[in-house]
Amino acid sequence: MASTIASSMQQLSMSFGLACASLIAGWYLGDGPQTDRVAVMHALHATFLTVGALTILSTLSFRTLRPDDGQSVSGNRDREAATSE
């Protein structure tokens, strides 16, 4: 059951990413014609750079994690308790 939910969330996040990138590309293209290959190429290059910058920026939120965060999820806490006894 959890695998199905995780798979659905992964698909949903990819869809959101594609939708956001499409909106950013449309914003960069503006009122220019979509048949102008040079304008579309510049809009796509700017979109890739913007999405890349947003991805790097979002990784800053992980800097607040402590080294022991996530041990209850990964099971490391149980292994450490068993080895220390």
C-alpha positions in Angstrom: 0.0 0.0 0.0 2.8 2.4 0.9 4.6 1.6 -2.3 1.6 2.6 -4.3 1.3 5.9 -2.5 5.0 6.6 -2.9 4.9 5.8 -6.6 1.8 8.1 -7.0 3.6 10.9 -5.2 6.6 10.5 -7.4 4.5 10.7 -10.6 2.7 13.7 -9.1 6.0 15.5 -8.3 7.3 14.9 -11.8 4.0 16.3 -13.3 4.3 19.4 -11.1 7.9 19.9 -12.2 7.0 19.6 -15.8 4.1 22.0 -15.4 6.3 24.6 -13.5 9.0 24.3 -16.2 6.4 24.8 -18.9 5.1 27.9 -17.1 8.6 29.3 -16.7 9.4 28.6 -20.4 6.2 30.4 -21.4 7.1 33.3 -19.2 10.5 33.6 -20.8 9.1 33.2 -24.3 6.5 35.9 -23.6 4.5 37.1 -26.6 7.1 35.9 -29.1 6.0 33.4 -31.7 6.4 29.7 -30.9 7.6 29.1 -34.4 10.7 31.2 -33.9 13.3 28.5 -33.2 15.9 30.9 -31.8 13.4 32.5 -29.4 12.2 29.1 -28.2 15.8 27.9 -27.8 16.7 30.9 -25.7 13.6 30.5 -23.6 14.4 26.8 -23.0 18.0 27.6 -22.0 16.8 30.2 -19.6 14.2 27.8 -18.2 16.9 25.1 -17.6 19.1 27.6 -15.8 16.2 28.8 -13.7 15.0 25.3 -12.8 18.6 24.3 -12.0 19.0 27.4 -9.8 15.7 26.6 -8.0 16.9 23.0 -7.4 20.2 24.2 -5.9 18.3 26.7 -3.8 16.0 24.1 -2.5 18.9 21.9 -1.3 19.7 24.7 1.2 16.8 23.5 3.4 18.7 20.2 4.0 21.6 22.1 5.7 19.4 22.4 8.8 19.4 18.6 9.3 21.4 17.2 12.2 23.5 14.1 11.8 21.1 11.9 13.8 17.9 13.1 11.9 16.2 10.2 10.2 17.6 7.4 12.4 14.1 6.4 13.5 13.1 6.0 9.9 16.2 4.1 8.7 16.4 1.8 11.6 19.9 2.9 12.7 18.7 3.7 16.2 17.7 0.0 16.7 21.0 -1.3 15.4 23.0 1.1 17.6 21.0 0.2 20.7 21.5 -3.5 20.0 25.3 -3.2 19.5 25.8 -1.0 22.6 24.1 -3.6 24.9 
